Amino acid sequence: MDSSTLSQLNDIIEYDRIKTVFQPIISLRDGILLGYECFARIAGKGESAFKSITDLFDAACRYGRLWDLEILCRTKALESANMQSFPQNKKLFINVHPDLMQDLKFKEGFTKKYLDNFSLKPENIVAETSEKAALNGIEDFKALLCHYKEQGYRISIDCAGSGYAGLNLICDIGPDYIKLDMNLIRNIGSDKIKYTLAKNLVELSRLINKRTIALGIETEDEMLALIDLGVQYGQGYFIGIPNEKILP
Protein backbone atom coordinates (compact mmCIF):
# COMPACT_ATOMS: atom_id res chain seq x y z
CA MET A 1 0.00 0.00 0.00
CA ASP A 2 1.33 3.44 -0.96
CA SER A 3 0.71 5.48 2.18
CA SER A 4 1.23 8.81 0.38
CA THR A 5 -1.36 8.00 -2.30
CA LEU A 6 -3.85 6.77 0.27
CA SER A 7 -3.29 9.86 2.42
CA GLN A 8 -3.95 12.17 -0.53
CA LEU A 9 -7.03 10.19 -1.52
CA ASN A 10 -8.43 10.40 2.02
CA ASP A 11 -7.64 14.13 2.15
CA ILE A 12 -9.58 14.79 -1.06
CA ILE A 13 -12.61 12.86 0.19
CA GLU A 14 -12.63 14.09 3.77
CA TYR A 15 -12.15 17.75 2.86
CA ASP A 16 -14.48 17.70 -0.18
CA ARG A 17 -11.71 18.71 -2.57
CA ILE A 18 -13.81 18.09 -5.67
CA LYS A 19 -15.34 20.63 -8.02
CA THR A 20 -17.60 20.19 -11.05
CA VAL A 21 -17.33 21.53 -14.57
CA PHE A 22 -20.15 21.33 -17.11
CA GLN A 23 -19.82 20.73 -20.85
CA PRO A 24 -22.79 21.55 -23.09
CA ILE A 25 -24.48 18.98 -25.33
CA ILE A 26 -26.41 20.48 -28.23
CA SER A 27 -28.63 19.39 -31.09
CA LEU A 28 -26.63 19.18 -34.31
CA ARG A 29 -29.81 19.95 -36.24
CA ASP A 30 -30.76 23.30 -34.72
CA GLY A 31 -28.21 24.06 -31.98
CA ILE A 32 -30.74 23.80 -29.13
CA LEU A 33 -29.21 22.80 -25.80
CA LEU A 34 -29.98 19.24 -24.66
CA GLY A 35 -28.13 19.54 -21.37
CA TYR A 36 -24.69 19.25 -19.78
CA GLU A 37 -22.28 16.49 -18.90
CA CYS A 38 -20.72 16.84 -15.44
CA PHE A 39 -17.01 16.27 -15.02
CA ALA A 40 -15.32 16.02 -11.63
CA ARG A 41 -12.04 17.83 -11.08
CA ILE A 42 -9.66 17.82 -8.13
CA ALA A 43 -9.89 21.18 -6.37
CA GLY A 44 -6.99 22.97 -4.76
CA LYS A 45 -3.38 23.55 -5.71
CA GLY A 46 -0.13 21.77 -5.00
CA GLU A 47 1.51 18.53 -6.02
CA SER A 48 -0.73 15.51 -6.34
CA ALA A 49 -0.29 11.78 -6.77
CA PHE A 50 -3.16 11.92 -9.26
CA LYS A 51 -2.54 13.21 -12.77
CA SER A 52 -6.22 12.91 -13.67
CA ILE A 53 -9.63 12.16 -12.18
CA THR A 54 -9.28 8.66 -13.67
CA ASP A 55 -6.18 8.08 -11.55
CA LEU A 56 -8.13 9.25 -8.52
CA PHE A 57 -10.96 6.79 -9.14
CA ASP A 58 -8.48 3.98 -9.78
CA ALA A 59 -6.96 4.65 -6.35
CA ALA A 60 -10.42 4.76 -4.75
CA CYS A 61 -11.12 1.32 -6.19
CA ARG A 62 -7.83 -0.06 -4.85
CA TYR A 63 -8.32 1.32 -1.36
CA GLY A 64 -12.02 0.58 -0.90
CA ARG A 65 -13.23 4.18 -1.11
CA LEU A 66 -15.02 4.08 -4.45
CA TRP A 67 -18.47 4.80 -3.06
CA ASP A 68 -17.22 7.64 -0.87
CA LEU A 69 -15.61 9.34 -3.87
CA GLU A 70 -18.57 8.60 -6.13
CA ILE A 71 -21.15 10.15 -3.80
CA LEU A 72 -18.88 13.18 -3.25
CA CYS A 73 -18.62 13.78 -7.00
CA ARG A 74 -22.39 13.35 -7.46
CA THR A 75 -23.23 15.65 -4.58
CA LYS A 76 -20.87 18.35 -5.82
CA ALA A 77 -22.36 18.16 -9.30
CA LEU A 78 -25.94 18.35 -8.07
CA GLU A 79 -25.16 21.14 -5.58
CA SER A 80 -23.49 23.22 -8.29
CA ALA A 81 -26.33 22.63 -10.77
CA ASN A 82 -28.93 23.49 -8.13
CA MET A 83 -27.14 26.68 -7.08
CA GLN A 84 -27.14 27.81 -10.71
CA SER A 85 -30.88 27.11 -11.12
CA PHE A 86 -30.43 24.24 -13.54
CA PRO A 87 -33.21 24.36 -16.18
CA GLN A 88 -35.92 21.79 -15.44
CA ASN A 89 -36.31 20.92 -19.13
CA LYS A 90 -32.64 20.05 -19.66
CA LYS A 91 -30.62 16.92 -18.96
CA LEU A 92 -27.76 16.52 -16.52
CA PHE A 93 -25.40 13.70 -17.56
CA ILE A 94 -23.69 12.23 -14.49
CA ASN A 95 -21.00 9.58 -14.81
CA VAL A 96 -21.52 6.36 -12.86
CA HIS A 97 -18.51 4.18 -12.15
CA PRO A 98 -19.13 0.65 -13.52
CA ASP A 99 -17.69 -1.10 -10.45
CA LEU A 100 -20.38 0.27 -8.13
CA MET A 101 -22.38 -2.95 -8.31
CA GLN A 102 -19.71 -4.50 -6.11
CA ASP A 103 -20.28 -1.86 -3.40
CA LEU A 104 -23.16 -2.74 -1.08
CA LYS A 105 -23.96 0.94 -0.43
CA PHE A 106 -24.68 1.96 -4.02
CA LYS A 107 -28.39 1.09 -4.14
CA GLU A 108 -29.20 3.57 -1.39
CA GLY A 109 -27.13 6.39 -2.78
CA PHE A 110 -29.06 7.79 -5.72
CA THR A 111 -32.69 7.49 -4.77
CA LYS A 112 -35.47 9.96 -5.54
CA LYS A 113 -35.35 11.08 -1.91
CA TYR A 114 -31.67 11.95 -2.31
CA LEU A 115 -32.41 13.85 -5.52
CA ASP A 116 -35.23 15.85 -3.90
CA ASN A 117 -32.58 17.68 -1.87
CA PHE A 118 -31.49 19.37 -5.08
CA SER A 119 -34.90 20.18 -6.60
CA LEU A 120 -34.23 17.78 -9.47
CA LYS A 121 -36.25 14.87 -10.80
CA PRO A 122 -35.03 11.48 -12.07
CA GLU A 123 -36.03 12.42 -15.63
CA ASN A 124 -33.55 15.32 -15.45
CA ILE A 125 -30.71 12.91 -14.77
CA VAL A 126 -28.90 10.76 -17.30
CA ALA A 127 -26.75 8.09 -15.67
CA GLU A 128 -23.77 7.64 -17.94
CA THR A 129 -21.31 4.77 -17.94
CA SER A 130 -18.97 3.00 -20.35
CA GLU A 131 -19.41 -0.08 -22.49
CA LYS A 132 -15.80 -0.95 -21.62
CA ALA A 133 -17.08 -2.04 -18.22
CA ALA A 134 -18.76 -4.98 -19.89
CA LEU A 135 -15.37 -6.56 -20.36
CA ASN A 136 -15.06 -6.72 -16.56
CA GLY A 137 -18.46 -8.33 -15.91
CA ILE A 138 -21.40 -8.02 -18.26
CA GLU A 139 -24.06 -9.17 -15.81
CA ASP A 140 -23.04 -6.70 -13.11
CA PHE A 141 -22.94 -3.96 -15.72
CA LYS A 142 -26.48 -4.74 -16.90
CA ALA A 143 -27.73 -4.92 -13.30
CA LEU A 144 -26.25 -1.49 -12.57
CA LEU A 145 -28.04 0.12 -15.50
CA CYS A 146 -31.32 -1.69 -14.80
CA HIS A 147 -31.19 -0.39 -11.23
CA TYR A 148 -31.13 3.21 -12.46
CA LYS A 149 -33.73 2.64 -15.18
CA GLU A 150 -36.13 1.23 -12.58
CA GLN A 151 -35.83 4.47 -10.61
CA GLY A 152 -36.76 6.59 -13.61
CA TYR A 153 -33.34 7.82 -14.65
CA ARG A 154 -32.30 8.04 -18.29
CA ILE A 155 -29.33 5.93 -19.40
CA SER A 156 -26.37 6.75 -21.63
CA ILE A 157 -23.66 4.33 -22.74
CA ASP A 158 -20.40 6.15 -23.30
CA CYS A 159 -17.78 5.22 -25.90
CA ALA A 160 -20.15 3.11 -28.03
CA GLY A 161 -18.25 1.66 -30.97
CA SER A 162 -14.94 1.39 -29.12
CA GLY A 163 -15.27 -2.28 -28.14
CA TYR A 164 -16.66 -5.52 -29.51
CA ALA A 165 -19.29 -5.73 -26.77
CA GLY A 166 -20.89 -2.43 -27.75
CA LEU A 167 -23.54 -3.56 -30.22
CA ASN A 168 -24.79 -6.38 -28.00
CA LEU A 169 -25.02 -4.03 -25.03
CA ILE A 170 -27.00 -1.47 -26.98
CA CYS A 171 -29.51 -4.14 -27.99
CA ASP A 172 -29.70 -5.78 -24.55
CA ILE A 173 -29.90 -2.66 -22.38
CA GLY A 174 -31.65 -0.19 -24.65
CA PRO A 175 -29.99 3.04 -23.42
CA ASP A 176 -31.73 6.34 -24.09
CA TYR A 177 -28.54 7.83 -25.49
CA ILE A 178 -25.64 6.22 -27.36
CA LYS A 179 -22.42 8.20 -27.20
CA LEU A 180 -19.99 7.75 -30.09
CA ASP A 181 -16.40 7.46 -28.95
CA MET A 182 -14.18 10.49 -29.57
CA ASN A 183 -11.60 8.28 -31.27
CA LEU A 184 -14.28 7.39 -33.77
CA ILE A 185 -15.11 11.08 -34.29
CA ARG A 186 -11.54 12.29 -34.82
CA ASN A 187 -11.09 13.23 -38.53
CA ILE A 188 -14.27 11.34 -39.36
CA GLY A 189 -14.89 13.47 -42.45
CA SER A 190 -11.73 12.21 -44.16
CA ASP A 191 -11.63 8.65 -42.78
CA LYS A 192 -13.92 6.33 -44.73
CA ILE A 193 -13.69 3.49 -42.23
CA LYS A 194 -14.66 5.69 -39.27
CA TYR A 195 -17.42 7.29 -41.31
CA THR A 196 -18.85 3.87 -42.20
CA LEU A 197 -18.67 2.62 -38.61
CA ALA A 198 -20.45 5.71 -37.34
CA LYS A 199 -23.06 5.40 -40.08
CA ASN A 200 -23.85 1.85 -38.97
CA LEU A 201 -24.26 2.96 -35.35
CA VAL A 202 -26.53 5.82 -36.37
CA GLU A 203 -28.68 3.45 -38.44
CA LEU A 204 -28.88 1.02 -35.51
CA SER A 205 -29.96 3.83 -33.19
CA ARG A 206 -32.76 4.76 -35.58
CA LEU A 207 -33.97 1.17 -35.77
CA ILE A 208 -34.25 0.92 -31.98
CA ASN A 209 -35.50 4.52 -31.59
CA LYS A 210 -32.54 5.79 -29.58
CA ARG A 211 -30.52 8.99 -29.85
CA THR A 212 -26.84 9.38 -30.67
CA ILE A 213 -24.37 11.87 -29.20
CA ALA A 214 -20.96 12.45 -30.77
CA LEU A 215 -18.16 12.98 -28.25
CA GLY A 216 -15.07 15.12 -28.63
CA ILE A 217 -15.99 17.26 -31.64
CA GLU A 218 -12.99 19.52 -32.20
CA THR A 219 -13.33 20.88 -35.73
CA GLU A 220 -15.97 22.23 -38.07
CA ASP A 221 -15.19 19.46 -40.57
CA GLU A 222 -15.97 16.81 -37.94
CA MET A 223 -19.23 18.49 -37.03
CA LEU A 224 -20.33 18.82 -40.67
CA ALA A 225 -19.61 15.13 -41.27
CA LEU A 226 -21.66 14.18 -38.21
CA ILE A 227 -24.55 16.38 -39.35
CA ASP A 228 -24.37 14.64 -42.74
CA LEU A 229 -24.54 11.27 -40.97
CA GLY A 230 -27.64 12.30 -39.04
CA VAL A 231 -26.10 12.19 -35.54
CA GLN A 232 -28.63 14.01 -33.35
CA TYR A 233 -26.43 15.59 -30.68
CA GLY A 234 -22.84 16.58 -30.11
CA GLN A 235 -20.38 17.82 -27.52
CA GLY A 236 -16.73 18.79 -27.64
CA TYR A 237 -14.35 21.72 -27.54
CA PHE A 238 -15.62 23.03 -30.88
CA ILE A 239 -19.06 23.40 -29.30
CA GLY A 240 -18.09 24.42 -25.77
CA ILE A 241 -15.35 23.74 -23.25
CA PRO A 242 -16.09 22.41 -19.74
CA ASN A 243 -16.85 25.33 -17.45
CA GLU A 244 -17.77 25.75 -13.80
CA LYS A 245 -20.61 28.04 -14.87
CA ILE A 246 -23.72 26.77 -16.60
CA LEU A 247 -23.87 29.12 -19.55
CA PRO A 248 -27.15 30.13 -21.24
N, C-alpha and C positions, 0 to 999 in steps of 0.2 A: 504494500500500500504506500503510495506517495503522500506523505503527510502534508506537504506544501499544497499539492493539488486539492486534497480533501479540505484543508483549512480554507482555501480560497473559495471552494464550492460552498462550504457552510456559511462563509461570510456573505456571499452573494444572496443566499436564500434567507438567512436570518435578518439581514439588514435591508431586504427588499431592493437590492441593487439591480433591478430590471426596469427598463423603459420600453415603450411600444412606439413603433413607427408604422404608418399606414400607407399602402400603395394603392392607387386607384385602379379599378377594373371598369372598362367602358365598353359600350356596344361599338363594334366595328362597322355597323350599318349607319348609325346616326350620331354616335358620340355621346349618347346619354349614359350617365353613371349607373353602373350596376351596384357597386359597393366598393369595399376596401379589403385587402388582405392585411392582416396584422403580422408584424414581424417583431420578435423580441430582440432586444439589444442589451448588452451589459452596460450598466450605468456607472459613472465614476471614472476617474483617471488613475494612471499608475500602471505598473507592469502587471501582467496577468498570465496565468498558466494557460489561458484559453484564447486561442487566436480567432475563434468564431463561436457563434451560439451553438453550432453543431458540436464543437469540442466540449462545450459546457454540458450539453445533454448527454453526450457519451460518458462523461465523468459521473453525471447523476445516475446513469444506469449502472455503472460499475460499483458505485458506493451506496446503492439502495436509496437514493433520494430523488428518483424520477418523479414520483407524484408530487412531492413538495415543490420541485421546480416547475412542474407543469401547472399546478394550481396557481402559483405565483405569476407565471406568465399570462395565464388566462385572466386572472383578477386585474392585473395591470392593464391589459388590453381593454377589458370591459369598463374599468374605472375611467380610463382616458376617453373612450368613446362616449360614455355617459356624460362626462364633464363637458364635452364639446357638443352636446345635444345631437347625438347621432340620429340621422333621419330615419324615421320608422319604416319608410318604404324602400330602404336600401339594405344590402346584405353585408354582413361582417364575416369574413372568412378567417377562421381561427384554426391554426395547425394543431393536430392531435397526434401525439407520439404513438407509433404503432405498437410499442411494447407495453402500453398501459393495461392491456388485458391481463397481464401477469401480476398487476398490482391490485390487491384486494380492495383498496380504497376508491378505485376509479369510478365505480358505479354510483357512488354517493356524491361525486364531486361536480357534476354538471347538470343538476336537476333544474326543473322549472322554478322551484323555490329559490335556488341559488341565483338564477337569472333575474328573478323579480327584484333583487337588490339593485339592479342596474337599469331598471325600466326598459328592459328588452324582452322580446318574445322569442321562443324557439325558432319561429319562421324567419327571424332576422339573422339567425346564426347559421353559417355553413361550416360544418366540421370537415376539415381538410386533412387528408393523410396521403401517404405515398403507396403506389402499387409495389414498390421495391420491398415493402414489408412482407408481401406475400411469400417471398423467398425464405422468410424466417418462420413461417407458420401460417398457412393459408386459412385454417379454420379459426384461429384466434383473431386474425385480421377481419374475417367476415363477421365474427361475433361482435367485435368492437364497433363496426359500422352499423350493424343491425341494432345494437344498443342505442345508438344516437338516433337512428331513424325512428325507432319506437317512441322516442320522446318528442318527436316532431321537428327535429333539426334537419336541415338540408345536408347533403353529403357531396363532397368533391374528392375525386381521386387525382392526386398530383402526379405529374411526370408520366402520364399515359403515353404509351408508345416507346418507352425506354427499356422495357423488359418483356420477355416472352410471355409472362403471366398476364400482361395487361388486358388483352382482348377477352380472355376468360373471366377476369374479374369484372370487367364492365358489364358483361352479360349476366353474371351471377348476382352481382350486388345491385346493379341499376342505380348508379350515382346520379344526382341531379345535374352535376357539372363534371365534365371531363377536361382536365387540363393537359394541354400538349406540352411536352418537355421542351425546355429552352434550347437544348442541343438539336432538337428536331427543327426548331424555328430558325436557328442561325443560318443566314444566307439561303433561306428556303426558296427565294425567287430564282436563284441561279443553280440550284441543286435539284436535278430531276428526281433522284431517288427520294430525297426528303419530301419533295412536293407530292410525290405519288403516295408515300406513306401517310402523310397528313390528309391527303384527299380520301384515302380509305377510312381513316378514323372519323372524318367529318361525315362521310356517307353512313358509317355505322351509327353515329350519334343520331342522325336523322331517322334511321330505321327504328331505333328504340326510343325516339322522342326525347333525347337528352340534348344538353347544350354544351358547346365546346368553348374553352378559353385558352388562348395562346399565351404562353409564358415568355418573358424575356425579350419582348420586341424592342429592338435597339435602332432600327433604321426605317426610313420611309419605304424602301424597297420591300422589306420584310412585311410591313403592314399591308402594302398594296397586294402582295401575293396572297396573304391570308384573307383579305377581303375578297379576292378573286376566287379563293377556295370555298368561301361561304362560312368561315369560322365566325361565330356570333360575337364573341367577346375577346378582349385582349388586355394585357398589362405588360409593363416593361418601362425601361428608362426613356424610350421615345415618347411614351404617353405621359408618364409622371414618375418621379423618383419617390422612394419612401420618405415620409415626412412625419414629424411628431404632430403636426396640425392636420386636421381633417379639412381639406380645402374645398370650397364650393365648386 
